[in-house]
């Protein structure tokens, strides 16, 4: 960026400059004419940094990117006009870093003469906080699931027993057509009972990695979409699935992958109550597999993105348990993969499932 000639500007004392340089944060100060009067050493670093000697005395518009200046100017004007600072979170352009930003008015003789902008990179701190929160809540979730597994075992066994009794009665029925239909429904009951048992078992064992498990991604995605196509949330949603049949098997059991895909697709559909589009794309990347579930909804607000994988956190009070995404991520991570939210500038939300190939690594 070409910077124009410097204008005369009030200089900080050597002590003031040393204090700013000692702060482990990005900081700069502007006067009422939006000229930079201080620019600390940390702010000089990074891809968007400039040497202090090149920015002191410049108008802020000449120093920041156009996008950055437009976003910053209203906050600075508010601090000058109202004498009150503000604070909030801001993402880097690519969504990879998270900053805590503050604007602090500086008063002299009761008048705001300067405003300091303070940027603290809290990406690692927030990630650690979320891991601690998730560990605590998932520990509780583990206890909850273990209790559910214990309590559900008996009713499942009873259902299976009833299904066997009905099968025996159907075998002695006089109407062969009715008996055949009864047997078909009983087979469905058995299948669903078995699936419930596997799902409960997978939740209990979700932190364990089964290196021998494998799943055919195209088949699992197709089955998940068939199960969801009559769901009311999908009535106005157009689904596009681009999953090559040639993909290698994924290193995850089929039931877990189906649950993950259904959870992500259901969340996406519920985010588009007036209708929209849902895309499911899968591809092989770097020896692993990637499954993207993307929608054309309103997206995830910045202030909620750090919490979407927290157990029991929901944006649908009264309608959601807040466990879908947390369980989905646990299932994937327990099999050596990961589930992440991908920040995008475009409309909608994108969740990415990263899987290892069967017998390989993610």
TIROKE-914245 format. One record per residue (C-alpha): residue in three letters; chain; x, y, z. Coordinates in steps of 0.5 Angstrom, whole numbers. Example, Ala and Ser with C-alpha at 12.3 -4.5 7.8 and 13.67 -1.06 7.14 Angstrom:
<marpas>
    r  c      u      v      w
  ALA  A     25     -9     16
  SER  A     27     -2     14
</marpas>
This chain:
<marpas>
    r  c      u      v      w
  UNK  A      0      0      0
  UNK  A      3      7     -2
  UNK  A      3     12      4
  UNK  A      3     19      3
  UNK  A      7     24      6
  UNK  A      7     25     13
  UNK  A      4     31     17
  UNK  A      6     34     23
  UNK  A      3     31     29
  UNK  A      4     31     37
  UNK  A      9     26     39
  UNK  A      9     21     45
  UNK  A     14     22     50
  UNK  A     19     16     50
  UNK  A     16     13     57
  UNK  A      9     13     53
  UNK  A     12      9     47
  UNK  A     16      4     52
  UNK  A     10      3     55
  UNK  A      6      1     49
  UNK  A     11     -3     46
  UNK  A     11     -7     53
  UNK  A      4     -9     52
  UNK  A      3    -16     48
  UNK  A     -3    -13     44
  UNK  A     -4     -9     38
  UNK  A     -5     -2     39
  UNK  A     -5      4     36
  UNK  A     -8     11     38
  UNK  A    -11     17     33
  UNK  A    -13     24     34
  UNK  A    -19     27     32
  UNK  A    -17     28     25
  UNK  A    -16     21     25
  UNK  A     -8     21     24
  UNK  A     -4     16     27
  UNK  A      0     19     33
  UNK  A      2     12     36
  UNK  A      3      5     33
  UNK  A      6      0     38
  UNK  A     12     -5     36
  UNK  A      7    -11     36
  UNK  A      2     -7     31
  UNK  A      8     -7     27
  UNK  A      8    -15     26
  UNK  A      4    -19     22
  UNK  A      2    -19     15
  UNK  A     -2    -13     16
  UNK  A      3     -9     20
  UNK  A      7     -3     18
  UNK  A     14      0     21
  UNK  A     12      5     26
  UNK  A     16     10     22
  UNK  A     12      9     16
  UNK  A      5     11     19
  UNK  A      6     16     25
  UNK  A      3     22     22
  UNK  A     -1     19     17
  UNK  A     -9     19     16
  UNK  A    -12     12     18
  UNK  A    -15     11     12
  UNK  A     -8     11      9
  UNK  A     -5      5     13
  UNK  A    -11      0     14
  UNK  A    -14     -3      8
  UNK  A    -21      0      6
  UNK  A    -25     -6      9
  UNK  A    -21     -5     15
  UNK  A    -22      3     15
  UNK  A    -30      2     14
  UNK  A    -31     -3     20
  UNK  A    -26      2     24
  UNK  A    -29      9     23
  UNK  A    -36      8     26
  UNK  A    -33      6     33
  UNK  A    -28     11     33
  UNK  A    -33     17     31
  UNK  A    -37     14     37
  UNK  A    -32     14     42
  UNK  A    -30     21     40
  UNK  A    -37     24     40
  UNK  A    -40     20     46
  UNK  A    -34     19     50
  UNK  A    -35     12     51
  UNK  A    -31      6     49
  UNK  A    -33      0     46
  UNK  A    -31     -8     46
  UNK  A    -33    -14     42
  UNK  A    -30    -20     38
  UNK  A    -27    -19     31
  UNK  A    -25    -25     26
  UNK  A    -19    -24     21
  UNK  A    -21    -24     14
  UNK  A    -20    -32     13
  UNK  A    -24    -33     19
  UNK  A    -17    -37     22
  UNK  A    -16    -32     28
  UNK  A    -21    -29     33
  UNK  A    -19    -22     36
  UNK  A    -22    -18     42
  UNK  A    -22    -11     40
  UNK  A    -23     -5     45
  UNK  A    -23      3     43
  UNK  A    -21      7     49
  UNK  A    -23     14     49
  UNK  A    -17     19     52
  UNK  A    -19     25     55
  UNK  A    -15     32     57
  UNK  A    -19     37     60
  UNK  A    -25     33     60
  UNK  A    -25     33     52
  UNK  A    -24     27     48
  UNK  A    -17     28     44
  UNK  A    -15     21     42
  UNK  A    -18     14     42
  UNK  A    -13      8     43
  UNK  A    -15      2     39
  UNK  A    -13     -5     42
  UNK  A    -13    -12     39
  UNK  A    -12    -18     43
  UNK  A    -11    -25     39
  UNK  A    -15    -29     43
  UNK  A    -15    -35     38
  UNK  A    -11    -40     43
  UNK  A    -15    -38     49
  UNK  A    -22    -39     47
  UNK  A    -20    -45     44
  UNK  A    -17    -47     51
  UNK  A    -23    -45     54
  UNK  A    -28    -49     49
  UNK  A    -24    -55     50
  UNK  A    -25    -54     58
  UNK  A    -32    -53     57
  UNK  A    -33    -59     53
  UNK  A    -29    -63     57
  UNK  A    -33    -62     63
  UNK  A    -40    -62     59
  UNK  A    -38    -68     55
  UNK  A    -36    -72     62
  UNK  A    -43    -70     64
  UNK  A    -46    -73     58
  UNK  A    -42    -79     58
  UNK  A    -45    -80     65
  UNK  A    -52    -79     62
  UNK  A    -51    -83     56
  UNK  A    -48    -89     61
  UNK  A    -55    -88     65
  UNK  A    -59    -88     58
  UNK  A    -55    -95     56
  UNK  A    -57    -98     62
  UNK  A    -64    -96     62
  UNK  A    -66    -97     55
  UNK  A    -63   -104     55
  UNK  A    -69   -107     58
  UNK  A    -74   -104     54
  UNK  A    -70   -106     48
  UNK  A    -70   -113     50
  UNK  A    -77   -113     51
  UNK  A    -79   -110     44
  UNK  A    -74   -116     41
  UNK  A    -78   -121     45
  UNK  A    -85   -119     43
  UNK  A    -82   -118     36
  UNK  A    -80   -126     36
  UNK  A    -87   -128     39
  UNK  A    -91   -124     34
  UNK  A    -86   -128     28
  UNK  A    -88   -134     31
  UNK  A    -96   -133     31
  UNK  A    -95   -130     24
  UNK  A    -92   -137     22
  UNK  A    -98   -140     24
  UNK  A   -103   -136     21
  UNK  A   -108   -138     16
  UNK  A   -107   -132     11
  UNK  A   -101   -133      8
  UNK  A   -101   -126      5
  UNK  A   -102   -123     12
  UNK  A    -97   -127     15
  UNK  A    -92   -125     10
  UNK  A    -93   -117     11
  UNK  A    -93   -118     18
  UNK  A    -86   -122     18
  UNK  A    -84   -116     14
  UNK  A    -86   -111     19
  UNK  A    -83   -115     24
  UNK  A    -76   -115     21
  UNK  A    -76   -108     21
  UNK  A    -78   -108     28
  UNK  A    -72   -112     29
  UNK  A    -67   -108     25
  UNK  A    -69   -102     28
  UNK  A    -68   -105     35
  UNK  A    -61   -107     33
  UNK  A    -60   -100     30
  UNK  A    -62    -97     37
  UNK  A    -57   -102     41
  UNK  A    -51   -100     36
  UNK  A    -53    -93     37
  UNK  A    -53    -93     44
  UNK  A    -47    -97     44
  UNK  A    -43    -92     40
  UNK  A    -45    -87     45
  UNK  A    -42    -91     50
  UNK  A    -36    -92     46
  UNK  A    -35    -86     43
  UNK  A    -29    -84     46
  UNK  A    -25    -90     43
  UNK  A    -23    -91     36
  UNK  A    -24    -97     32
  UNK  A    -19    -98     27
  UNK  A    -23   -104     24
  UNK  A    -29   -100     22
  UNK  A    -31    -98     15
  UNK  A    -37    -95     12
  UNK  A    -38    -93      4
  UNK  A    -39    -86      4
  UNK  A    -44    -86     -2
  UNK  A    -49    -91      1
  UNK  A    -49    -88      8
  UNK  A    -50    -81      5
  UNK  A    -56    -84      0
  UNK  A    -59    -88      6
  UNK  A    -59    -81     10
  UNK  A    -62    -77      5
  UNK  A    -68    -82      4
  UNK  A    -69    -83     11
  UNK  A    -70    -75     11
  UNK  A    -73    -74      5
  UNK  A    -80    -74      8
  UNK  A    -79    -70     14
  UNK  A    -83    -64     14
  UNK  A    -77    -59     15
  UNK  A    -74    -62      8
  UNK  A    -81    -60      5
  UNK  A    -78    -53      2
  UNK  A    -71    -55      1
  UNK  A    -67    -57     -5
  UNK  A    -62    -62     -4
  UNK  A    -56    -63     -8
  UNK  A    -51    -69     -7
  UNK  A    -45    -70    -10
  UNK  A    -41    -76     -7
  UNK  A    -37    -80    -12
  UNK  A    -38    -87    -12
  UNK  A    -31    -88    -13
  UNK  A    -29    -86     -6
  UNK  A    -25    -91     -2
  UNK  A    -28    -93      5
  UNK  A    -28    -89     11
  UNK  A    -25    -91     17
  UNK  A    -32    -90     21
  UNK  A    -38    -95     23
  UNK  A    -44    -94     18
  UNK  A    -49    -92     24
  UNK  A    -44    -87     27
  UNK  A    -43    -83     20
  UNK  A    -51    -84     18
  UNK  A    -52    -80     25
  UNK  A    -47    -75     23
  UNK  A    -50    -74     16
  UNK  A    -57    -74     19
  UNK  A    -55    -69     24
  UNK  A    -52    -64     20
  UNK  A    -57    -64     14
  UNK  A    -63    -64     19
  UNK  A    -60    -57     23
  UNK  A    -59    -54     16
  UNK  A    -66    -56     14
  UNK  A    -68    -53     20
  UNK  A    -64    -46     19
  UNK  A    -68    -45     12
  UNK  A    -76    -45     15
  UNK  A    -78    -41      8
  UNK  A    -74    -46      4
  UNK  A    -67    -46      1
  UNK  A    -62    -51     -2
  UNK  A    -57    -56      2
  UNK  A    -51    -59     -2
  UNK  A    -47    -65      1
  UNK  A    -40    -66     -3
  UNK  A    -35    -71     -1
  UNK  A    -28    -72     -4
  UNK  A    -22    -75     -3
  UNK  A    -16    -70      0
  UNK  A     -9    -72      3
  UNK  A    -10    -79      4
  UNK  A    -17    -78      8
  UNK  A    -24    -76      6
  UNK  A    -28    -70      7
  UNK  A    -35    -69      7
  UNK  A    -38    -62      7
  UNK  A    -45    -60      9
  UNK  A    -47    -53      6
  UNK  A    -54    -49      6
  UNK  A    -56    -43      4
  UNK  A    -59    -41     10
  UNK  A    -58    -35     15
  UNK  A    -51    -37     17
  UNK  A    -48    -38     24
  UNK  A    -48    -31     28
  UNK  A    -41    -29     30
  UNK  A    -42    -29     37
  UNK  A    -45    -36     37
  UNK  A    -40    -39     33
  UNK  A    -35    -41     39
  UNK  A    -41    -45     42
  UNK  A    -44    -49     37
  UNK  A    -41    -55     39
  UNK  A    -42    -54     46
  UNK  A    -46    -60     49
  UNK  A    -53    -57     51
  UNK  A    -53    -51     47
  UNK  A    -58    -49     43
  UNK  A    -61    -44     38
  UNK  A    -68    -47     38
  UNK  A    -70    -47     46
  UNK  A    -76    -51     47
  UNK  A    -75    -55     40
  UNK  A    -67    -57     41
  UNK  A    -63    -61     46
  UNK  A    -57    -58     44
  UNK  A    -53    -65     43
  UNK  A    -54    -66     36
  UNK  A    -47    -63     34
  UNK  A    -44    -64     40
  UNK  A    -45    -72     39
  UNK  A    -44    -72     32
  UNK  A    -37    -68     33
  UNK  A    -35    -74     39
  UNK  A    -37    -79     34
  UNK  A    -32    -77     29
  UNK  A    -27    -75     33
  UNK  A    -27    -82     37
  UNK  A    -26    -85     30
  UNK  A    -20    -81     29
  UNK  A    -23    -75     25
  UNK  A    -26    -68     26
  UNK  A    -32    -64     25
  UNK  A    -31    -57     24
  UNK  A    -35    -51     22
  UNK  A    -32    -47     17
  UNK  A    -32    -39     17
  UNK  A    -35    -36     10
  UNK  A    -36    -30      7
  UNK  A    -42    -32      3
  UNK  A    -49    -33      6
  UNK  A    -50    -40      9
  UNK  A    -47    -45     14
  UNK  A    -41    -50     12
  UNK  A    -40    -56     17
  UNK  A    -34    -60     14
  UNK  A    -33    -68     17
  UNK  A    -26    -70     16
  UNK  A    -25    -77     16
  UNK  A    -19    -82     15
  UNK  A    -20    -88     10
  UNK  A    -21    -95     13
  UNK  A    -14    -97     15
  UNK  A    -11    -90     14
  UNK  A    -11    -83     17
  UNK  A    -15    -77     17
</marpas>
